[in-house]
Amino acid sequence: MCMEMVKKNEKLSRWYFGGLASAGAACVTHPLDLLKVHLQTQQEGKSSVSKITLKIIKHQGVFALYNGLTASLLRQLTYSTTRFGFYEVGKQALETPGYSLPFHQRLFLAGISGAVGGVIGTPADLINVRMQNDIKVLPELRRNYKHALDGLFRVWKEEGFLRLFNGCSTATSRAALMTIGQLSFYDQIKMLLLQSGMFTDSPTTHFLSSLSAGAIATTLTQPLDVLKTRAMNAKPGEFKNMIDLILYTAKLGPLGFFKGYIPAFVRLAPHTILTFVFLEQLRTNFGFTPKFQ
């Protein structure tokens, strides 16, 4: 039995496991992501999470909390599959028996992987933000995308192909920081816990590592996440450039860049935990043994 557990722990993830795990986590945490978008796109800053939640349920129904779920899943299957895939393939290519990548190299690899994932995932991210924000505006002003693919097609047709990449710079920067905070710190914290001798490669270790990584990732990415959400939800011509958007947000003071921090952490923490728990289960049950074993 012990030898079987050792063999499972030696297995490596396949490149697409991260995208599947993230999509599974998104199905659970989507309402929290929707509430985060609502907080970030309000300028007055008067509504609380509970007020927004009750307002949505009262006027739209409980299922309105899952508005934009198809776009969220599309985003995870593009953005997360890319960043997890690049990171995992790169790590497996560079590591050898008895040699693990130094932490600074993992940081660099995670940053590059996140940046690539950010570019690939921007169109789906834009549709995700718009669909989540639709229920807070007047009916006559709603975009009313039927689903994620309908949203992609309509933006391309009505606003032009380049509009699909609106907010790409902030999305890419955020994705790089997110991947650094999640993947490289998860690996590092998990390694430190295992080296302490007090933990084994178990769900408890995965939970503690992913919770810590989620807190780090939220802090690193929140300012860019606010700017990205505002840029993607903006009407054409509303902001001249990124500086204009930053100045607009700065009117609320320094904390304006951390609007929605609590729901962002409340959403990102369980999302990160579920992603890595699912990922570890996929790895141990469906992963592969490296050829050098």
C-alpha positions as CSV (number, residue, x, y, z in Angstrom):
1,M,0.0,0.0,0.0
2,C,2.9,2.4,0.9
3,M,4.6,1.6,-2.4
4,E,1.4,2.4,-4.3
5,M,1.1,5.8,-2.5
6,V,4.7,6.6,-3.3
7,K,4.1,5.8,-7.0
8,K,1.0,8.1,-7.0
9,N,3.0,10.9,-5.4
10,E,5.7,10.6,-8.1
11,K,3.2,11.1,-10.9
12,L,3.3,14.3,-13.0
13,S,0.4,16.4,-14.3
14,R,-0.6,16.4,-17.9
15,W,-0.5,19.9,-19.5
16,Y,-4.3,20.3,-19.6
17,F,-5.1,19.2,-16.1
18,G,-4.8,22.8,-14.8
19,G,-7.5,24.0,-17.2
20,L,-9.9,21.2,-16.2
21,A,-9.3,21.8,-12.5
22,S,-9.8,25.5,-12.8
23,A,-13.1,25.0,-14.8
24,G,-14.3,22.7,-12.1
25,A,-13.5,25.3,-9.4
26,A,-15.2,28.1,-11.4
27,C,-18.5,26.2,-11.3
28,V,-18.4,26.5,-7.5
29,T,-17.0,30.0,-7.1
30,H,-18.8,31.8,-10.0
31,P,-21.3,33.7,-7.8
32,L,-18.4,35.2,-5.8
33,D,-16.7,36.3,-8.9
34,L,-19.8,38.0,-10.1
35,L,-20.2,39.9,-6.9
36,K,-16.5,41.0,-7.1
37,V,-17.1,42.4,-10.6
38,H,-20.2,44.4,-9.3
39,L,-18.1,45.9,-6.5
40,Q,-15.3,46.8,-8.8
41,T,-17.4,48.5,-11.4
42,Q,-19.3,50.8,-9.0
43,Q,-17.7,54.2,-8.6
44,E,-19.7,55.4,-5.5
45,G,-18.6,52.5,-3.3
46,K,-21.8,52.5,-1.2
47,S,-23.2,49.0,-1.8
48,S,-21.9,46.1,0.3
49,V,-21.6,42.5,-0.7
50,S,-24.7,41.5,1.2
51,K,-26.8,44.4,-0.3
52,I,-25.7,43.5,-3.9
53,T,-26.4,39.8,-3.3
54,L,-29.9,40.5,-1.9
55,K,-30.6,43.0,-4.7
56,I,-29.7,40.5,-7.4
57,I,-31.7,37.7,-5.9
58,K,-34.7,39.9,-5.3
59,H,-34.9,41.3,-8.8
60,Q,-33.3,38.6,-10.9
61,G,-33.6,35.4,-8.9
62,V,-31.0,33.0,-7.5
63,F,-29.8,31.8,-10.9
64,A,-28.8,35.3,-11.8
65,L,-25.7,34.7,-9.6
66,Y,-24.6,32.4,-12.3
67,N,-25.0,34.9,-15.1
68,G,-22.0,34.6,-17.4
69,L,-21.0,31.1,-16.3
70,T,-20.4,30.0,-19.9
71,A,-17.9,32.8,-20.3
72,S,-16.3,32.0,-17.0
73,L,-15.8,28.4,-18.2
74,L,-14.5,29.5,-21.6
75,R,-12.0,31.8,-19.8
76,Q,-10.7,29.0,-17.6
77,L,-10.4,26.6,-20.6
78,T,-8.3,29.2,-22.5
79,Y,-6.5,31.3,-19.8
80,S,-5.9,28.6,-17.2
81,T,-5.2,25.8,-19.6
82,T,-2.5,28.0,-21.2
83,R,-0.8,29.2,-18.0
84,F,-0.9,25.9,-16.2
85,G,0.2,24.1,-19.4
86,F,3.2,26.3,-20.0
87,Y,4.2,26.2,-16.4
88,E,3.9,22.5,-16.0
89,V,5.6,21.6,-19.4
90,G,8.4,24.1,-18.7
91,K,9.0,22.8,-15.2
92,Q,9.0,19.1,-16.3
93,A,11.4,19.9,-19.1
94,L,13.9,21.8,-16.8
95,E,13.8,19.6,-13.7
96,T,15.7,16.3,-13.5
97,P,15.9,13.5,-10.9
98,G,17.3,15.1,-7.7
99,Y,17.1,18.6,-9.1
100,S,14.2,21.0,-8.5
101,L,14.0,24.4,-10.1
102,P,15.2,27.2,-7.7
103,F,12.4,29.5,-6.5
104,H,13.5,32.5,-8.6
105,Q,13.4,30.4,-11.8
106,R,9.9,29.2,-10.9
107,L,8.8,32.8,-10.4
108,F,10.2,33.7,-13.8
109,L,8.5,30.6,-15.5
110,A,5.2,31.4,-13.8
111,G,5.3,35.0,-14.9
112,I,5.9,34.1,-18.5
113,S,3.3,31.4,-18.4
114,G,0.8,33.8,-16.9
115,A,1.5,36.5,-19.4
116,V,0.8,34.1,-22.3
117,G,-2.3,32.9,-20.7
118,G,-3.5,36.4,-20.1
119,V,-3.3,37.2,-23.8
120,I,-5.0,34.0,-24.9
121,G,-7.7,34.4,-22.3
122,T,-8.5,38.1,-22.7
123,P,-11.5,37.7,-25.2
124,A,-13.3,35.2,-22.9
125,D,-12.4,37.4,-19.9
126,L,-14.0,40.5,-21.6
127,I,-17.2,38.6,-22.3
128,N,-17.2,37.2,-18.7
129,V,-17.0,40.7,-17.2
130,R,-19.7,42.0,-19.5
131,M,-22.1,39.2,-18.9
132,Q,-21.7,39.4,-15.1
133,N,-22.2,43.1,-15.1
134,D,-25.3,43.0,-17.4
135,I,-27.8,42.4,-14.6
136,K,-26.9,45.6,-12.7
137,V,-27.8,48.0,-15.6
138,L,-31.2,49.0,-16.9
139,P,-32.8,46.5,-19.3
140,E,-32.6,48.8,-22.3
141,L,-28.8,49.2,-21.8
142,R,-28.0,45.5,-21.4
143,R,-25.9,43.7,-24.0
144,N,-27.9,40.5,-23.5
145,Y,-25.3,38.0,-24.8
146,K,-27.0,34.6,-25.1
147,H,-23.8,32.8,-24.2
148,A,-20.0,33.2,-24.3
149,L,-19.6,32.4,-28.0
150,D,-22.5,34.7,-28.9
151,G,-20.7,37.4,-27.0
152,L,-17.4,36.8,-28.8
153,F,-19.2,36.9,-32.2
154,R,-21.2,40.1,-31.4
155,V,-18.2,42.0,-30.1
156,W,-16.2,41.1,-33.2
157,K,-19.1,42.0,-35.5
158,E,-20.3,45.2,-33.7
159,E,-17.1,46.6,-32.3
160,G,-14.3,45.0,-34.3
161,F,-11.8,42.2,-33.7
162,L,-9.3,44.3,-31.7
163,R,-12.1,45.2,-29.2
164,L,-11.9,41.6,-28.0
165,F,-8.5,42.4,-26.6
166,N,-9.6,45.5,-24.7
167,G,-7.9,45.5,-21.4
168,C,-5.3,43.0,-22.6
169,S,-2.3,44.9,-21.1
170,T,-3.8,44.9,-17.6
171,A,-5.2,41.3,-18.0
172,T,-1.7,40.1,-19.1
173,S,0.0,41.8,-16.2
174,R,-2.6,40.6,-13.7
175,A,-2.3,37.0,-15.1
176,A,1.5,37.1,-14.7
177,L,1.2,38.1,-11.1
178,M,-1.7,35.7,-10.5
179,T,0.3,32.8,-11.8
180,I,3.4,33.8,-9.8
181,G,1.2,34.0,-6.6
182,Q,-0.6,30.8,-7.3
183,L,1.6,28.3,-9.0
184,S,5.2,29.2,-8.0
185,F,4.2,30.0,-4.4
186,Y,2.0,26.9,-4.2
187,D,4.9,24.7,-5.2
188,Q,7.3,26.5,-2.9
189,I,5.0,26.4,0.2
190,K,4.1,22.7,-0.5
191,M,7.8,21.9,-0.8
192,L,8.6,23.6,2.5
193,L,5.8,21.9,4.3
194,L,7.0,18.5,3.0
195,Q,10.6,19.2,4.0
196,S,9.5,20.1,7.5
197,G,8.7,16.4,8.1
198,M,5.4,17.3,9.7
199,F,3.4,17.0,6.5
200,T,2.9,14.4,3.8
201,D,1.7,14.8,0.2
202,S,-1.9,14.8,1.3
203,P,-5.1,16.9,0.9
204,T,-4.2,18.7,4.2
205,T,-0.9,19.9,2.7
206,H,-2.6,20.8,-0.6
207,F,-5.2,22.8,1.3
208,L,-2.7,24.8,3.4
209,S,-0.4,25.4,0.4
210,S,-3.3,26.6,-1.8
211,L,-4.8,28.8,0.9
212,S,-1.5,30.6,1.4
213,A,-1.0,30.9,-2.4
214,G,-4.5,32.3,-2.8
215,A,-3.8,35.1,-0.2
216,I,-0.6,36.0,-1.9
217,A,-2.1,36.0,-5.3
218,T,-5.1,38.2,-4.2
219,T,-2.7,40.9,-2.7
220,L,-0.5,40.9,-5.8
221,T,-3.2,41.2,-8.4
222,Q,-6.0,43.3,-6.8
223,P,-5.0,46.7,-8.2
224,L,-4.6,45.4,-11.7
225,D,-7.8,43.3,-11.4
226,V,-9.8,46.5,-10.6
227,L,-8.2,48.3,-13.6
228,K,-8.8,45.3,-15.9
229,T,-12.4,45.0,-14.9
230,R,-13.1,48.7,-15.4
231,A,-11.4,48.7,-18.8
232,M,-13.3,45.7,-20.1
233,N,-16.6,47.0,-18.9
234,A,-16.1,50.5,-20.3
235,K,-18.0,51.8,-23.3
236,P,-16.0,52.7,-26.4
237,G,-14.1,56.0,-25.8
238,E,-15.0,56.2,-22.1
239,F,-11.3,56.2,-21.2
240,K,-8.6,57.8,-23.4
241,N,-5.8,55.5,-22.2
242,M,-4.6,53.6,-19.2
243,I,-3.4,56.7,-17.5
244,D,-6.9,58.2,-17.7
245,L,-8.4,55.0,-16.2
246,I,-5.8,55.1,-13.4
247,L,-6.6,58.7,-12.6
248,Y,-10.4,58.0,-12.7
249,T,-9.9,55.1,-10.2
250,A,-7.5,57.2,-8.0
251,K,-10.4,59.7,-7.3
252,L,-11.5,57.2,-4.7
253,G,-8.1,57.3,-3.0
254,P,-5.5,54.5,-2.6
255,L,-8.1,52.0,-1.4
256,G,-10.0,52.5,-4.7
257,F,-7.4,50.2,-6.3
258,F,-8.4,47.5,-3.8
259,K,-12.2,47.8,-4.3
260,G,-13.7,44.3,-3.9
261,Y,-10.6,43.0,-2.1
262,I,-12.6,41.0,0.5
263,P,-14.9,39.3,-2.1
264,A,-11.9,38.9,-4.3
265,F,-10.1,36.9,-1.6
266,V,-13.3,35.1,-0.5
267,R,-13.7,34.1,-4.2
268,L,-10.0,33.5,-5.0
269,A,-9.2,31.5,-1.9
270,P,-11.8,28.7,-2.4
271,H,-11.1,28.9,-6.2
272,T,-7.4,28.4,-5.6
273,I,-8.0,25.7,-3.0
274,L,-10.4,23.8,-5.2
275,T,-8.2,24.2,-8.3
276,F,-5.2,22.6,-6.6
277,V,-7.2,19.9,-4.8
278,F,-8.8,18.9,-8.1
279,L,-5.4,19.2,-9.9
280,E,-3.7,17.0,-7.3
281,Q,-6.4,14.4,-7.6
282,L,-6.1,14.4,-11.4
283,R,-2.3,14.1,-11.1
284,T,-2.4,11.2,-8.7
285,N,-5.2,9.3,-10.4
286,F,-4.6,10.2,-14.1
287,G,-1.1,11.6,-14.3
288,F,1.9,9.9,-15.8
289,T,5.2,8.5,-14.4
290,P,8.2,10.3,-15.9
291,K,10.4,8.2,-18.2
292,F,13.5,8.6,-16.0
293,Q,11.8,6.7,-13.1
